[in-house]
Amino acid sequence: MFARATLVKSTTTRLFPRFMSTSTLLADRQAAVARLEAKTFFEQLTKNEKLYAHYMAKASFAGSRIILAQTNPHGPEIFDLIQSVFTTKDGRMVDIDQLQKDSGVSKESFEDFVQYATQFLGNMSNYRSFGDRKFIPRVSAQDIQRIVEASAHGPKALALWESTKEEIFSVEPSAKALLGFPEDGHVSGYYSSNITKADIKLVQDYCEKIPLDPLNTRLFKDEQGYHLRIASAVAKDPESHTLPNGASLTVQYGDFSEYMAEVAKNIKAAIPFAANENQKAMLNHYFQSFESGSIDEHKESQRYWLKDVGPVVETNIGFIETYRDPQGVRAEWEGFVAMVNKSQTEKFENLVKNAPNFISRLPWPKDFERSVINNAPDFTSLEVLNFATAGLPAGINIPNYSDITQVLGSKNVSLGNVLTAHAPTIRFPFVRDEDYDMYIKYRLQAFEVQVGTHELGHGTGILFTEDASGTRNFGDHIINPLTNQPIQHWYQSGQNFNSVFKNIASSYEECRAEAIAMVLIPHLDIQAIFGHEGEEAEDVIFTSYLNMARAGLTALELYDPRAKKWGQAHSQARYAILQVMIEAKLAEIVYTDNNQNLEVHVDRSKIRSVGVPAIADFLNKLQVYKATADEQAGTDFYNKWTSVPESWHAYREIVIAKKLPDRVYVQANTVIKDDDTVELLEYDASPAGMIQSVIERKL
């Protein structure tokens, strides 16, 4: 639940096209700050478990500065500026009230800067983690300079201010307000600004042939040729390659070496406190991966991670999700440490136990399903201690290596304290009055079921492949249900879903998982697993569909009409499902308040008779195109459902006007005391609490 942002009229909107005024880029007036509550579960851990959690959290956060650089090349300097302003000379949090007085700026201006700093730290960038859109301060540059001058690190902070102020406030060219391909004028930390899409494809095609996985890489170009930088603690000798067009490609190890060395050091420190041999093997492979830059070593870590069923302390770390690489093949750093919530986990375990039954209800033929359904693992509800990431998810299904998950399955995770983290209450827009009380009553319960079935969905569906020896994982009898002909496409050696479907892959897969959730949610035996029966179950089902339709509408905030570009994978996916619901006449968007507001209407009586069949048909096509590596048909299909007609631009203006502020999460820190016990340090759910928590993390 969020506090609503107040959008102010800008005097500089002339710098932007109609669809991107500076008001849409202003930091939220009042961030929705929530605290991740972890103390109850942390205190139940043994001494060794606490030490294990401590070192893995340190390892995760040691890579935080990588996130800054991957998002925006200027990110690390802005981060250092914020740290300098709010830190005393001995490294503690400043007295914020005294800093405001010393600066001489008004309380309102000072608060606006604090809000900007809070949101930067919450997103680990000046680009929103949910939406990939830049945000700028509401306070003037002159007032920020006065605050900087009044800080304890005046000269250092001023130097950082001088080098970052243009980036902090820049609003043109407008394309730079979005993350994406540099060739399109957007910003990316994965590529040098002179890299073209053709360059990226050239290097990617070569990497598939070597093969070399680009997950932990960045790509740069200069007059000597291309430079593929691999994140690793050790900077071994560069490797020289010649591309098919004669250009030079130098593979350079040691990217982010300082941070990767710190990651590896803390992982090594965690090994003595591992609970079992699987955990020790996992940590050793993590260590080797981050030392050397080997993705194969990271894959080995994930094989042992899958064998480590039901640990008290769960953790995963590495270059995991590819959402923010416009090419969809390079992954952002992240790492989490969490404690298992045993009572909540029971319901998710029951979901997994019955997974073969539930998955058999999905619309594709049996030949298009994996032979192994979530074989390895478990489905756990976790209480997050720490999560080093740009934006916390509510659920996870990993690993993302299809060559592993197609054989061993995947782990499903629901992050309980992320789902339930509270910020100030505000009325949710676009829900009609007659549905509102039910929506508020069942929203979290409905979302819990959605997260469970969504993450289960990620673990479904076969990919047809052929390896380097020509061996295929399918026979000639496989028929494409959309054409009734033998399949014509499959994944070649060195390819995977991300490399074939490229920039739409992340959103496409999120849409597939969301559609699976919508198909499964109306089944009463699934609702019963989550404790919902009778009329309550029907209310939860309706709320799930209403919530999905509302999410599809609010997704418009994250669409840029000028660039015709979506800024967030899940939002694009939910918009597509809303379109399916509208075409099936299950849902509609209705103007209210003299066309100044909107309502989402969902016909409860048609969910099973109309909604489920329509979404199932849509889902079947998503799965078939994905399974058969039919990138062209899959891309055309997905683009059709996620295109935004001009008639919806007016809806978007209303959605932006009613926008709720993004949520940011204050996380605890852990420290080892003189007696080798681990202390948990918690912070207020406030902007000051957010800033202090990051300062004391000593990133």
Secondary structure, 3 states (H helix, E strand, C coil): CCCCCCCCCCCCHHHCCCCCCHHHCECCCCCEEEECCCHHHHCCCCHHHHHHHHHHHHHHHHCHHHHHHHHCCCHHHHHHHHHHHCECCCCCECCHHHHHHHHCCCHHHHHHHHHHHHHHHHHCCCECCCCCEECECCCCHHHHHHHHHHCCCHHHHHHHHHHHHHHHHCCCCHHHHEECCHHHCCECCCECCCCCHHHHHHHHHHHHHCCCCCCCEEEEEECCEEEEEEECCCCCCCEEEECCCCCEEEEEEEECHHHHHHHHHHHHHHHHHCCCHHHHHHHHHHHHHHHHCCHHHHHHHHHHHHHCCCCCEEEEEEEEECCCCCCCCCCEEEEEEEEECHHHHHHHHHHHHCHHHHHCCCCCCHHHCCCCCCCCCCEEEEEEEEEECCCCCCEEEECCCHHHHHHHCCEEEEEHHHHCCCCCCCCCCCECHHHHHHHHHHHHHHHHHHHHHHHHHHCCCCCCEECCCCCECCCCCCEECCCCEECCCCECCCCCHHHHHHHHHHHHHHHHHHHHHHHHCCCHHHHHHCCCCHHHHHHHHHHHHHHHHHHHHHHHHHEECCCCEECCHHHHHHHHHHHHHHHCCCEEEEEECCCCEEEEEECHHHHHHHHHHHHHHHHHHHHHHHHCCCHHHHHHHHHHHHCCCHHHHHHHHHHHHCCCCCEEEECCEEEECCCCCEEEECCCCCHHHHHHHHHCCCC
